[in-house]
Amino acid sequence: MNLQPPVSRKEALLSRGQIEGMIADGKSIIIVNEKVLNVGAWLPYHPGGYKAIQHMIGRDATDEVTVLHATETCASMSRYQIGRVEGRWKNFVPPIQGGSFREHAPESKSMQEPGYISAETSRAPSPTFDTEGTTIRQRPEKSHMDNASLTSFSSATESDDQDGPSFLDIQTRREILLDLSKYPALDEATQDEIVRKYRLLHDQIHAEGLYRCNYMAYAWEFARCASLFGLMLLFLRLGWYCTSGAFLGMFWSQLVFTAHDAGHMGITHNFTIDTMIGMIIAAPIGGLSLGWWKRTHNVHHIVTNSPEHDPDNQHLPVFAVNHRFLDNIFSTYHERLMPYDAIAKFLVPYQAYLYYPVLALGRFNLYVQSWIFLIQGQGPRKGSTWWHRWFEIAGNFIFWLWFGYGIVYKSIPTGWSRFGFIMISHMINMPLHVQFTVSHFAMSTTDLGPDESFAQKMLRTTMDVDCAPWLDFFHGGLQFQAIHHLFPRVPRHNLRRTQKLVQDFCNDVNIPYALYGFVDGNKKVVGSLAEVSRQAAILAKCQRTIAQSGDIFHGK
């Protein structure tokens, strides 16, 4: 007689085939701490937007959920549990990224075992992994494709009548091989060890109190911001309008650092309090939307530097930060094609020169993106955060009342003075926009597949900027982007202390830690943009040669 109590539905073991079938039926299934969660009901309520969740469907999201959410939120996810798995979960490619899933069919007993993995994996075919079998997954000694290979390939393209996308495929393959030569292998044993040590590092950071906020540091932040705003008012009264605008721009820059902390719950770690802090800074004081920022930024933290998926990488027609933008690319975030059109073909060759001028105007684009988000209601409309949209709309009207009407129109007498005040107050934010881009634009944009651990992907796609501690106020914690991507909720005043622990972790697991000085980091970014421009020139030359030969028109 079996006296064991029946297994509850939440604790029932689910096979890989069963979970694949659920995803094929349209369910949003993620794995967290070996628990199978159906989070479809949570999608319209998630404050960070539903797309961040969609990129985790079919994957073990334990690390992403743990570091991006408060402990209470993680605990509350158990209400979505529908079963569990045992042991290591082999990730699928999520549907939003092109993964395909089969409906669940009756299986033999052996196939129903939790550890069974089908010979047919549900993922999009890879031109690298699927043509070379498993051998390419090993870490080669070095990449065998150099710049000379590009020249020879260009010649081969012209002589062999190959088209543009073939050239771009070669570039993609080259970058994948380069990453595989620099970073740990993607086999299960290696990646599992990285995951294990990363989680131990997370526990150590907790134990050393690095998640505790230094509120005295925020007292100094408040004093600095109040001083900058006071100087803005003083010089406005004196009629030094350009100087006044400069202080206003510096005031906004300093506040953005705090809004960034609040958006990640890095101040009080309380969702409601930190969100209110962030929304007040963003909307009535800054004229922006924290909800828009969270929707894009959470996706950025999940699929960092992916040309197809990361909105922070998608800047056509002005910038093509990777060669893949030189072909028409579909953005899963914007849900539209981003064409490499005539405007892009005109601007991209000059993007290395346009980098700083365009970033100087970046704040104007943030106004547009914020209003698109608020007008279209792209944020959650249900649950406890339904009112955030209306709070931010009201806050933006308050911003334009005090800034647009009270200062620009009423306090500044002439048109040219108004123009100078607006442009200087906005353009002085350029270093802030450089901070956001310098840590990613020159780093890897390749997708090494679903087997890569979260920690390795973050360190592969993000660099840190080295600076003296007394300059931390200028960088606002954004110089520790690699550290921040590994542990987004660690308060920024503790990131310098956390950096030493991360460096030890990188040395232990043999992951390169990218650390550049601010000048060298900028050189690397500008050089990377110039390299894409060079690739665009090669591509254009190939296309012209083919067109002139008449091959396109005659089908040769």
Buried (B, 14 or more C-beta within 10 A) or exposed (E): EEEEEEEEEBEEBBBBBBBBBBBBEEBBBBBBBBBBBBBBEBBEBBBBBBBBBBBBBBBBBBBBBBBBBBEEEBEEBEEBBBBBBEEEBBBBBBBBBEBBBEEBEEBEEEBBBBEEEBEEBBBEEBEBBEEEEEEBBEBBEEBEBEEEBBEEBBEBBBEEEBBBEEBBBBBBBBBBBBBBEBBBBBEEEBBEBBBEBBBEBBEBBBEEEBBEBEEEBBEEBEEBBEBBBEBBBEBBEEEEBEBBBBBBBBBBBBBBBBBBBBBBBBBBBEBEEBBBBBBBBBBBBBBBBBBBBBBBBBBBBBBBBBBBBBBBBBBBBBBBBBBBBBBEBEBBBEEEEBBBEEEBBEBBBEBBEBBBEBBBBBBEBBBEBBBEBBEEEBBBEEEEBEEBBEBBBEBBEBBBEEBBEEBBEEBBEEEEBBEBBBBBBBBBBBBBBBBBBBBBBBBBBBBBBBBBBBBBBBBBBBBBBBBEEEEBBBBBBBBBBBBBBBBBBBBBBBBBBBBEBBBEBBEEBEBEBBBBEBEEBBEBBBEBBBBBBBBBEBBBBBBEBBEEBEBEEEEE
